[in-house]
């Protein structure tokens, strides 16, 4: 124990083989390798939430793509004074993808 950390009281317990395997499995699911930190966090807070940010990353990519498309269309409209139907359809499809991703993300949040 390192007194510099302010943790000077030791808590010790024994677990069965099945319990140890379950602890290891949960740690692996969370991507945690420090068993002491994991057990301390579980003992103090009772739960750990790990968010899957892949959906958010995908959503940000889609938003950047749409933003870029809007800027290109705006420049072309300013230069030619024309708005093409294909440009509008591309934007609609992009927005539909964004809304699908947002819906999927909200469903994930509901399960937390």
N, C-alpha and C positions, 0 to 999 in steps of 0.2 A: 504494500500500500504506500501511496505517496502522500505524505502529509501536506505537501505544497498544494495539492488539489482541494484540500479542505475535507477530504473523505478519510476519516480516521476510524470509523466504526465498521467492522467487518460483519457481514451477514453470510452465513453458510447454510447450504441445504443439500440434500441428496435427492436424486431423481432416478426413476427406473430407466431401463434401456429404451422402452417405448417412449417415455416422456422426453428423453434426450434426443431421440430420432425426430420426434415431433417439433421440438425446439429448433433443431438443425434445419428441418424442412421449412419452417416458418421464416427462419433467418435467411435461408436461400431465396425464398420467394420475395423477400424485401431487398435482397442484395446487400445484406448486412453481414460483415465478417467478424466484428468485434462482439463476442458473446457477453462480456461484462456490460458494455454499453447497452446492448439489446435488453438484457435482463433488468438492468437498472431502469431503463425507460419503461419497460412493461410494468415493473413494480410501482413506479411512481405515477405514471399516467394511465396505465391499464390498457392502452392500445396504441398502435402506431398506424398511421395512414401513409401509404406511398401512392402518389398520384402517377398515373401513366400519362406522360406529357406528349406522347406521339401524336395524339389527335390535335392537340393545341399547335404543335409544330406544323402539322399538315394544314391546319386552318390558317396559320400565319402565311404559309407559302401561297395558298389560294388567294388570300387577301392582297398579297404583294403582286401577284399575277394580274388580278383584276385592276388594281390601282395602276399598274403599268399600261394595261389595255386602255383604261379610261384616259390616261394622259396622252397616249398616242392618238386616240380618236379625237380628243379635244384639239390637238395640234393640227390634225388633218382638217377638221371642221373649220378652224380658224384660217387655214390656208386656202381651202377650196370652197368653203361655204356649203359643203355637201356632207350628209350623213348617210352612210350606206346601211342597208337592211342587214347585211351579214355582220357588220360591227355590232349592231344592236342585238342580234341573235347570239353572238359570242359572249356579250356581257350577260345576257339572260342565262345562258348555260353556266357561266362562271358563278353568278349569284346563286343559282340552283345548287351547285356543288357546295358553296359556302354554307347555305342553309341546311343541307343534308349533314354536313360535318358538325354544325352547331347542334342540330337535333341529336346526333349520335353522342356528342359530348355531354349534352344535358342528361341523356339517359344514363350515362356512366356516373354522373354526379348524383343522380337520384338513388343509385344503388349504394352510395357510401353511407 
